[in-house]
């Protein structure tokens, strides 16, 4: 299957996705759309994309586009995905997939009804480093994992809508998908939310949050997310015989394994564009005529959306 992407939005992540597609050779960037024709033209020229549109519907009706990459603000994901599916396009939607569990369930059902592929774009589970870390943890070489500490941060100015509750912004919806889906990938089960806290801005959006989770009967995980400070962005997996340290874990190319005897191992997979692994997976799924990813399937996405929705509601 020849994959021809239509890019919905001119958001900050778009150049990284476009570069990953081109680097992989697993698809073409056919067109881009914005709600402003001027913005679409400017981004198309910057990225060397031949066609551009001043409305999302025009892009979805382009007969040469067969996959829509949705990179709009969080609150628009559901409507954009519905519209793309109704126009007969496969869909890749940036995380968080949607803001309500019922919306996620409807999208997967609609995609199945239309015989179309749909997937949440979640790069962390496709990183080779994470696959290698999973193998290490499963091997028992470090003993049982007992404690996990994850910290992520980004300035709210990175995407201005992150400070808007109406736009689906906030630290939880901004980054907690990485936490939940990475843990689900590594340990084979969705973490259980135990407690948490959030600091909110005047708009009502959470600018910082902490969520406390458990995995099984013995693992405690703490995830701290901030849009107010630049923290040391790392994940630590503490086990009985050492620990694993991963900087910038949501886009990691490297992990350091620290053993109790003081020795270290380095797990490293250098690459220019970390989204390339996700793009290659999408290519494989579409060429196998799958309707869902075997890794980022509806259970992974629906369970995550439901958990994020419940956490968010508990803070009101």
C-alpha positions as CSV (number, residue, x, y, z in Angstrom):
1,X,0.0,0.0,0.0
2,X,1.3,3.4,-0.9
3,X,0.8,5.6,2.2
4,X,0.1,9.3,1.5
5,X,-0.3,11.4,4.5
6,X,-2.4,14.4,5.0
7,X,-1.2,16.5,7.9
8,X,-4.0,18.1,10.0
9,X,-2.6,21.2,11.7
10,X,0.6,23.2,11.7
11,X,1.5,22.3,15.4
12,X,5.0,22.1,16.8
13,X,5.2,18.3,16.5
14,X,4.3,18.4,12.7
15,X,7.9,18.9,11.4
16,X,9.2,16.0,13.6
17,X,6.5,13.7,12.2
18,X,7.2,14.9,8.6
19,X,10.9,14.3,9.0
20,X,10.4,10.9,10.5
21,X,8.2,9.8,7.6
22,X,10.7,11.0,5.1
23,X,13.6,9.5,7.0
24,X,11.9,6.1,7.1
25,X,10.9,6.0,3.5
26,X,7.7,4.5,4.6
27,X,5.2,7.0,3.2
28,X,4.8,10.3,1.5
29,X,3.7,13.7,2.9
30,X,1.1,14.7,0.3
31,X,-0.7,17.7,1.8
32,X,-1.1,19.8,4.9
33,X,-4.1,21.9,6.2
34,X,-4.7,24.6,8.7
35,X,-7.8,26.6,9.5
36,X,-5.8,29.5,7.9
37,X,-4.8,29.2,4.3
38,X,-1.9,31.6,5.0
39,X,-0.6,29.4,7.8
40,X,-1.0,26.3,5.7
41,X,1.0,27.8,2.9
42,X,3.7,29.0,5.2
43,X,4.2,25.6,6.8
44,X,4.0,23.8,3.4
45,X,6.8,26.0,2.1
46,X,8.9,25.5,5.2
47,X,8.5,21.7,5.0
48,X,8.5,21.3,1.2
49,X,5.0,20.0,1.0
50,X,3.4,20.5,-2.4
51,X,-0.3,20.9,-1.5
52,X,-1.9,22.9,1.3
53,X,-5.4,23.7,2.3
54,X,-7.1,26.4,4.4
55,X,-9.7,24.0,5.8
56,X,-9.5,20.6,7.3
57,X,-12.4,19.3,5.3
58,X,-10.6,20.1,2.0
59,X,-7.7,18.0,3.1
60,X,-9.9,15.1,4.1
61,X,-11.6,15.2,0.7
62,X,-8.3,15.1,-1.2
63,X,-8.5,11.8,-3.2
64,X,-4.7,11.2,-3.1
65,X,-4.6,11.4,0.7
66,X,-5.3,8.1,2.4
67,X,-4.0,8.6,6.0
68,X,-4.8,11.6,8.1
69,X,-2.3,12.6,10.8
70,X,-4.3,14.5,13.5
71,X,-2.0,17.0,15.4
72,X,-4.6,19.6,16.5
73,X,-5.2,20.7,20.0
74,X,-6.5,18.0,22.4
75,X,-10.1,19.2,22.5
76,X,-10.4,18.9,18.7
77,X,-9.1,15.3,18.4
78,X,-12.5,13.6,18.6
79,X,-14.3,15.8,16.0
80,X,-11.3,15.7,13.6
81,X,-11.0,11.9,13.8
82,X,-14.7,11.4,13.2
83,X,-14.6,13.6,10.2
84,X,-11.5,11.8,8.8
85,X,-13.1,8.4,9.2
86,X,-16.4,9.6,7.7
87,X,-14.4,10.7,4.7
88,X,-12.8,7.3,4.3
89,X,-9.4,8.0,5.6
90,X,-7.2,5.9,8.0
91,X,-6.3,7.9,11.1
92,X,-3.2,8.5,13.2
93,X,-4.1,10.8,16.1
94,X,-1.7,12.4,18.5
95,X,-1.8,11.6,22.2
96,X,-3.9,12.0,24.2
97,X,-6.2,10.3,21.8
98,X,-9.3,12.1,23.1
99,X,-10.5,13.4,26.4
100,X,-13.4,11.1,27.2
101,X,-13.6,7.3,27.3
102,X,-16.9,7.2,25.4
103,X,-15.3,9.2,22.6
104,X,-12.4,6.7,22.3
105,X,-14.9,3.8,22.2
106,X,-16.9,5.4,19.5
107,X,-13.9,6.1,17.3
108,X,-12.6,2.5,17.4
109,X,-16.1,1.3,16.6
110,X,-16.5,3.7,13.8
111,X,-13.2,2.8,12.3
112,X,-14.1,-0.9,12.4
113,X,-17.5,-0.2,10.8
114,X,-15.7,1.7,8.0
115,X,-13.0,-0.9,7.6
116,X,-10.3,1.7,8.4
117,X,-7.2,1.7,10.5
118,X,-7.0,4.0,13.6
119,X,-4.1,4.4,16.1
120,X,-3.1,6.8,18.8
121,X,0.3,8.2,18.1
122,X,2.3,7.2,21.1
123,X,6.0,7.1,20.3
124,X,7.3,5.9,23.7
125,X,6.1,2.2,23.3
126,X,7.9,2.0,19.9
127,X,11.3,3.1,21.1
128,X,13.9,0.3,20.8
129,X,15.4,1.5,24.1
130,X,12.1,0.7,25.8
131,X,11.9,-2.7,24.2
132,X,15.4,-3.5,25.5
133,X,14.5,-2.2,29.0
134,X,11.4,-4.4,29.0
135,X,13.6,-7.4,28.1
136,X,16.0,-6.6,30.9
137,X,13.3,-6.2,33.5
138,X,11.6,-9.5,32.4
139,X,15.0,-11.3,32.5
140,X,15.2,-11.0,36.3
141,X,18.8,-9.7,36.1
142,X,17.9,-6.8,38.3
143,X,15.4,-8.7,40.5
144,X,11.9,-7.4,41.0
145,X,11.1,-3.7,40.3
146,X,9.8,-2.1,43.5
147,X,9.7,1.7,42.9
148,X,9.4,3.9,39.8
149,X,10.0,7.6,39.7
150,X,9.2,9.6,36.5
151,X,9.6,13.3,36.0
152,X,8.7,15.3,32.9
153,X,8.4,19.0,32.3
154,X,7.9,21.5,29.5
155,X,7.3,25.3,29.4
156,X,3.7,26.2,28.9
157,X,4.9,28.5,26.1
158,X,5.9,25.4,24.1
159,X,2.3,25.1,23.1
160,X,0.2,28.1,24.3
161,X,-3.0,26.1,24.4
162,X,-1.5,23.9,27.2
163,X,-2.7,26.6,29.6
164,X,-6.3,26.4,28.4
165,X,-8.7,24.0,30.1
166,X,-11.2,24.4,27.2
167,X,-8.5,23.3,24.7
168,X,-7.9,20.2,26.7
169,X,-4.6,21.5,28.1
170,X,-2.9,21.0,31.4
171,X,0.0,19.0,32.6
172,X,-2.0,15.8,33.0
173,X,-3.4,15.7,29.5
174,X,-0.1,17.1,28.2
175,X,2.3,14.3,29.4
176,X,0.6,11.7,31.6
177,X,-0.2,9.4,28.6
178,X,3.6,8.7,28.4
179,X,3.5,7.6,32.0
180,X,0.5,5.3,31.8
181,X,1.2,3.8,28.4
182,X,4.9,3.2,29.1
183,X,4.1,1.4,32.3
184,X,1.4,-0.6,30.6
185,X,3.9,-1.6,27.9
186,X,6.7,-2.5,30.3
187,X,4.6,-4.5,32.8
188,X,1.7,-5.8,30.8
189,X,-1.0,-4.2,32.9
190,X,-2.6,-0.7,33.3
191,X,-1.4,1.0,36.5
192,X,-4.0,1.7,39.2
193,X,-4.4,5.3,40.3
194,X,-4.2,5.7,44.1
195,X,-3.9,9.4,44.8
196,X,-2.6,12.7,43.3
197,X,-2.6,16.4,43.5
198,X,-2.6,19.3,41.0
199,X,-1.8,23.0,41.1
200,X,-4.1,24.9,38.8
201,X,-3.9,28.2,37.0
202,X,-6.6,30.9,37.0
203,X,-8.0,29.3,33.8
204,X,-8.6,26.0,35.7
205,X,-5.9,24.1,33.8
206,X,-3.4,22.1,35.9
207,X,0.0,23.5,35.6
208,X,1.7,20.9,37.8
209,X,0.5,17.5,39.0
210,X,1.7,14.4,40.8
211,X,0.0,11.0,40.3
212,X,0.6,8.0,42.5
213,X,0.1,4.6,41.0
214,X,0.5,1.0,41.8
215,X,1.3,-1.9,39.4
216,X,0.3,-5.3,40.7
217,X,0.8,-5.8,44.5
218,X,4.4,-4.6,44.9
219,X,5.3,-1.7,42.6
220,X,4.8,1.9,43.5
221,X,5.1,4.5,40.7
222,X,5.2,8.3,41.1
223,X,4.8,10.6,38.1
224,X,5.5,14.3,38.4
225,X,4.7,16.7,35.6
226,X,5.2,20.4,35.4
227,X,4.7,23.2,32.9
228,X,6.0,25.8,35.4
229,X,9.6,24.7,35.8
230,X,12.2,22.9,33.8
231,X,12.8,19.8,35.8
232,X,15.4,17.1,35.4
233,X,13.4,14.9,33.0
234,X,14.2,11.3,33.9
235,X,12.7,8.0,34.7
236,X,14.1,5.7,37.3
237,X,13.2,2.0,37.7
238,X,14.5,0.8,41.1
239,X,14.8,-2.9,41.5
240,X,16.3,-5.3,44.1
241,X,19.7,-5.6,42.4
242,X,20.1,-2.1,40.8
243,X,18.2,0.4,38.8
244,X,17.6,1.8,35.3
245,X,18.0,5.5,34.5
246,X,16.5,7.0,31.4
247,X,16.8,10.6,30.5
248,X,13.9,12.2,28.5
249,X,12.2,8.9,28.6
250,X,9.4,9.8,26.2
251,X,11.9,10.2,23.4
252,X,14.9,8.2,24.8
253,X,17.7,6.9,22.7
254,X,19.7,5.7,25.8
255,X,19.2,4.0,29.1
256,X,21.9,3.4,31.8
257,X,21.7,0.3,33.9
258,X,23.3,0.7,37.4
259,X,24.0,-2.6,39.2
260,X,24.4,-2.9,43.0
261,X,28.1,-3.8,42.7
262,X,28.8,-0.4,41.1
263,X,29.1,-1.6,37.5
264,X,27.0,-0.1,34.6
265,X,25.6,-1.2,31.2
266,X,24.6,1.2,28.5
267,X,21.6,0.5,26.3
268,X,21.7,2.8,23.3
269,X,19.9,3.2,20.0
270,X,21.0,6.5,18.3
271,X,18.6,8.0,15.8
272,X,17.9,11.4,14.3
273,X,14.1,11.3,14.6
274,X,12.6,9.3,17.4
275,X,9.2,9.1,15.7
276,X,10.6,7.0,12.9
277,X,9.9,3.8,14.8
278,X,6.2,4.7,15.2
279,X,6.1,5.5,11.5
280,X,7.6,2.2,10.5
281,X,5.0,0.4,12.7
282,X,2.1,2.3,11.0
283,X,3.5,1.2,7.6
284,X,3.6,-2.4,8.7
285,X,0.1,-2.3,10.1
286,X,-1.4,-0.7,6.9
287,X,0.4,-3.1,4.6
288,X,-1.0,-6.0,6.6
289,X,-4.4,-4.4,6.2
290,X,-4.9,-4.3,10.0
291,X,-7.6,-2.1,11.5
292,X,-5.7,-1.7,14.8
293,X,-2.1,-1.8,16.0
294,X,-1.3,-5.0,17.9
295,X,0.7,-2.8,20.3
296,X,-1.3,0.5,20.5
297,X,-4.6,-1.2,20.3
298,X,-8.0,-0.1,21.5
299,X,-7.6,-1.5,25.0
300,X,-4.3,0.4,25.5
301,X,-5.9,3.7,24.3
302,X,-9.4,3.3,25.8
303,X,-8.1,2.3,29.2
304,X,-5.7,5.2,29.2
305,X,-8.3,7.8,28.2
306,X,-10.7,6.4,30.9
307,X,-8.0,6.6,33.6
308,X,-7.0,10.2,32.6
309,X,-10.6,11.3,32.5
310,X,-11.2,9.8,36.0
311,X,-8.1,11.5,37.4
312,X,-9.0,14.8,35.9
313,X,-12.6,14.6,37.3
314,X,-11.3,13.8,40.8
315,X,-9.4,17.1,40.9
316,X,-12.5,19.3,40.2
